[in-house]
Amino acid sequence: MNNFKQKPKFGKSQMKSLSRVIKLLWGYYPVLVPLTAICIIFTAFVSAIPSLFQQNILASIEKWYLTGDWESAAQEIVPLILLLIVLYVVSIVSMVVYTQLMAYITQGFLSKLRCTLFDKMQDLPIKYFDTHRHGDIMSHYTNDIDTLRQLVSGTIPAVLRSGAIIIVILGIMIYYCGWLTLLVLLGVLSMLFISKFIGGGSAKYFVQQQMSMGKVEGYIQEIMNGQKVVKVFNHEEEAQADFDKINETLYEHSFKAHAYANTLGPIINNIGNVLYVLTAILGGLLMLLNVPNLSLSGKALSISIVIPFLNMTKQFTGNFNTVSQQVNTLVMALAGADRVFALMDEEPEADEGYVTLVNAKVDENGNITESEKRTGKWAWKHPHGDGTTTYTLLTGDVRLTEVDFSYDGEKQVLTDVSVYAEPGQKVAFVGATGAGKTTITNLINRFYDIADGKIRYDGININKIKKADLRRSLGIVLQDTNLFTGTVLENIRYGRLEATDEECREAARLAGADDFITRLPQGYNTLLTGNGANLSQGQRQLIAIARAAVADPPVMILDEATSSIDTRTEAIVSRGMDKLMEGRTVFVIAHRLSTVMNSDVIMVLDHGKIIERGNHDKLIAERGTYYQLYTGAFELE
């Protein structure tokens, strides 16, 4: 804590975030939010006006003391006390109402915000998840959302209530005595100066604290996922050292943020105490010297004004202190809000497509029409500018023509790649890691868009096809298997949610997974957790293949689909895979050349270029790179 001269960071960006939070609140609860605000302001008003009653009661007592007429004084005092009691009772009811409403609004707001955030996340491109730590993304749903809970449930009501009290009391003070009000305002100006001087540092470090917290969670998530690797290579000490560095940064930012914040409160509070004493001294001097009162009330300065004024001074500075303390929470909450809104404002995955995938019926004359029911045939529905619609039967003809691609715009990954996959063909890609095999399939899926060239699907530029429909026509089995928390049956059904239990079981039998599934404790109803941690890698891969099989797509992409399966299991799966691939266009990526030997076309890639193409016999006869790989002259890596 060696720099108290940091400039405040509460500026246009934070005001914009606060405005956005309030607009969201108002949009979610257009009736409850203003009703809650009215209740808060009413309780604040009741808290601020006792000084008015106190002044009138003291004035009546002064009058009784001077005249001795208690009966007249009592007639003035009793109604004031009864009215104050009624106001307090109504205020208590109002307070109960607004606290209950705030609990409902806060939790509902966070629930809706999480849903909005998750919905937004589903629309983000794959590139976003490739370039951001998953733990940091998860931090948006935990730490950042929690700071908004504090903002909505605590900070905004507290600032609204204290602000209303300050305004009401300021008006009463001006009404009774301008001299004493001027003294209080001078004290408040000193408070504002100190709040700005010290509060700026806390604002800066609260923002950095939220960012550091996201990094800590991201690192923890990364190490948890790779815990086996850490232990295998005895990397515990290095992992601990790296964590200590990240954690130390979080500690420094948190310490500095709270050091500034904790310094501000006592200083403001003590300025209030000093101001209370100075108000009493000035009030006494003004009465002693018979200085004319500067007020709107027209009343002479007396003890009945000075005593309530002292209470108002204490209340005024106390609520100002509350507001200044809430600024720290406000800044921290808005730091979290900035991160949440940054994710919400990320550009969604672009989709300019208008061609959709529909169930198709083909009559005896070859005419294609759309069907509401599943027919086993698909067609591309192509609307035209003149209002007409044409249908193209989905056959699985996929063609890449002179495609160039780079992930970052600098390093070229694919160069002048041309691939022609006719309906029903099995096309295989082989080559070293990093040669561009998986990249090609990512481009067919439009996980990424090409830099140059064309990709056509049944003669249609894939940029014209809606991404959801494009991907629905493709079945994919990835090298990295992902299973979700749920039963085995539910994980298979993930490929097609409307699939029946029997269709899921048939897909499992086709993939060769039925045998091990039926031997599980609850069979197909066995619950899988932790990405299928209770299954072997090969069993998880078989379920992923069954998931693709139940989707029954016309085009299949198998990215190292059998890489985690032993040779015996591979033989079982290969028979099912052969059935699965019948009549479909299939793209296969494999290191095991035994799985691609029967492909119609084999393409050998090297540094993003296709250097050889042909079937197995042709490539062997050419005695080139494929021949060297097949005979073991050198390894793929």
Buried (B, 14 or more C-beta within 10 A) or exposed (E): EEEEEBEBBBEEEBEBBBEBBEEBBBEBBEEBBEBBBEBBBBBBBBBBBBBBBBBBBBBBBBBBEEEEEEEEBEEBBEEBEEEBEEBBEEBEEBBEBBBEBBEEBBEBBBEBBBEBBEEBBEEBBEBBEEEBBEBBBBBBBEBBBEBBBBBBBBBBBBBBBBBBBBBBBBEBBBBBBBBBBBBBEEBBEBBBEBBBBBBBBBBBBBBBBBBBBBBBBBBBBBBEEBEEEBEEEEBEEEBEEBBEEBBEBBEBBBEBBBBBBEBBBEBBBEBBEEBBEBBBEBBEEBBEEEEEBBBEEEBEBBBBBBBBBBBBBBBBBBBBBBBBBBBBBBBBBBBBBBBBBEBBEBEEBEBEBEBBBBBBBBEEEEEBEBBEEEBEBBBBBBEEEEEEEEBBBBBBBBBBEEBBBBBEEEEBBBBEBBBBBBBBBBBBBBBBEBBBBBBBBBBBBBBBBBEEBBBBBBEBEBBBBBBEBBBBBBBBBBBEBEBEEEBBBBBBBBBBEEBEEEBBBBBBBBBBBBEBBEEBEEBBEBEBEEBBEEBBEBBBBBBBBBBBBBBBBBBBBBBBBBBBBEEEBBEBBBEBBEEBBEEBBBBBBBBBBEBBBBBBBBBBBBBBBBBBBBBBEEBBEEEBBBBEBBEEEEEEE
